[in-house]
């Protein structure tokens, strides 16, 4: 009982102190040692052998994705491609569809691999001008950006290079395109329900005579945003807005890298890597593994490397500070991966305790005969407690991934369905008020939780949870497709 109380207390403190802005690099190991001390297990061994072993393993597995994703996003921003994409979508849909235009602008960029923070910075000035012309309440803007950047492109759509879609791959032996049909249906439901809610709120505001409102449009300082986003682990000094590009790329040129990421991801996953001779992976020096455990990771890495190369070659004159852009992107990847790795280490210490066996038995029994329900609950709860989709998912899979895979096999559930449920489950309770991305988005828009969080909660918490329920029902009835 003491161990269970210590685990619950540590998770509660993690949620509260992360919201208060304490660095996860300090917070996660400190709380892990607190739990180890309460459980009367060897303290130093828990830190060096369990915490650091798990954290190091996560960095080894996923550092290339964090690094390449951050570099790609920075180059998209500095070349002017991100702003061109956002502006083009908004211009084509116009003021009458202002909300949908902003949502799709965010969605296209995040589905192509651009960091949600870069997207928020790039889209905000365009969204502000469009909302002002359409006389829509500014308080709806954060939820509009969140719907496009934090939901269906992050977790549901097949092939997305988001880390939330990559982490389940080695645990279930799947690819980024796991359960594509279910992913598309779930993503469309998220988009549709979110759009319906925001349109309803906009109509009510018009009937009440509420317009854009009087707002100070000064952008928040990088230092202030960096401090408030500490809970999510992004160094916003590396993704802060850059000056306008003198000669922005054409729309075709701007969209090419994003198309390449998605298309090449599919090509490498379905054809190139399966055709490669990879028997050498069974050797101990290569980890004694198989291609199924690595295919998804290799596909995303190869797609991002090629897309980055093309982006640089086609925008070289727009990137006079190429070295600085590459350095900034690389540096921006460090804090996120080490923060997430710290959460993984925290989860590993928790899982090493005897009390965790009692908790895991309870969690895995929640869904009865359907492990999808239990998996969804476990991932959602941990994502909510940590305020991080990737962190919550990593803890859940590091501690219970093998258990759920075995349960799925026993129940005849395809690993691809487990993958998609896991990914979508990260995008619900993770967007509670203490989430660093939520705090940062509100700061960029110059609004408060009181003004805008209700709508964020509906589109980024309630709608994804409803969509997750539909995914589980469809998956249980028809399997992965």
C-alpha positions, 0 to 999 in steps of 0.5 A: 500500500505504501508503494502504491501511495508513493506512485500516485503521489509522485504522479500528482507532483509530476503533474503539478510541478510540471505545470509550475514550470519546473524542468523535467530534467530535474523533476523526473529523476527527483520524483523517481528517487522519491518513490524508490526511497519510499519503496525501500529499494536501492536508491543509487542502483535505481537511478544508474541502472534503471532510470538511466538505462531506460532514459538512455535506451529511449535516446538511442532509439529516437534521437534521429527522429527528434533531430531530423524533425527539428531541423526540417521544421526550422528549415521550413520556417527560415526558407519562408515555406511554412508561411507560404503554405499557410498563406496559400491555404487561407487565401484560397478558402477566404474569410467565409471559411476562416476557421477551416482555412486556419485548421487546414493550414496547420494540418498540412504543415504538421502532417508534413513534419513541421513542429507544432511550435513552428506552426503556431508561430507561422500561422498566428499572424495570418490567423489574426489578420483573417479573424480580424477581417472576418470579425471572429472572436480572437478567443477562438483562435487558439482552439482553431490552431490546436485542432489543426496542429494537436489532434488528427495530424499528430495521432490519427492520420497514417504516415504522419512523421510525428513522434507520437506515431513513431514511438509504438513502432518498435514495440508492436513491429509496425510501420507509420501507416499502421491501420490506415483506414481506421486512422483516416476515419478517426482523423476525419471524425476529429476534424469534423467534430472540431470544425462543427464545434468551432463553427457553432461557437462562431455563430453564437458569437455573431448572434451575440454581437461579439466581434474580434475584440480589442486586443494588443497584438504585440508578440510575446517575448521568446524568453517568456515563452521559453519559460512557460513552455518548460513543461513540454520541453521545447526551447523556444529560442530555437523556433522563434519567428525569423524575419520575413524572407525577401523572396519567398518560394512559390507554393509548389516549391514550398509544398514539395518537401512536405509531399516528399516526407509523406510519399517517401515514407510510404515508398520506403515502408512498403517497397524499398526496405522490405526489398533490402537484405537485412539478415545481418540484423540478427547478429549481436553487434546489430542488436540481434533484431529483425527488420520488422522492429526497425522498418518504420523508424528507418522509413521516417529517417530516410524520408526526412533526410531526403526531404531536408536535402531537397529543401536545402538545394531548392532554397539555398539562396533563401537560407543565407544563414544555413549553418545557423538554421541547422544549428538552431534546429539541431539544438531545438531537438535536445531538450525535447528528447531528454525531457521525454527520456527523463519521463521514460526513466521515471516510468521505468523506476515505477515499473521496477517496484513491487507495487506496480504489479498491483497497479498494472494488474488493475489497469490491464483488467479495466477493459475486460476481454478487450485490451484496447480499452485498457490500453487506451485508458492507461495511455490517456491517464499517463499522458494527462498526468505527465502533460505530454503525449509522447511522455505518457505513451513512452511510460505506458509502452515501456512498462506495459508494451509487451503485456499489451502485445501479448494480450492483443495476440491472445485476443486476435487483435492485430499489432497495427490496431494496437499501434493506432489506438496507442497513438490516438490515445495520447491525444486526449488528456495530454491537452489538459491545462498544464500541458506545455504546448497549450500554455505556449499556444495561449502565450503566442495568441496573447490570451488566457486559459479563462478566455480560450481553454474551454474551446481548446478542451473541446477540440483537443480533449473531448473530441479526440476522446470521442474519436478514440471511442469510435476507433476502439468500436470499429477496431473491435468489430472489423479489426485493423484496416 
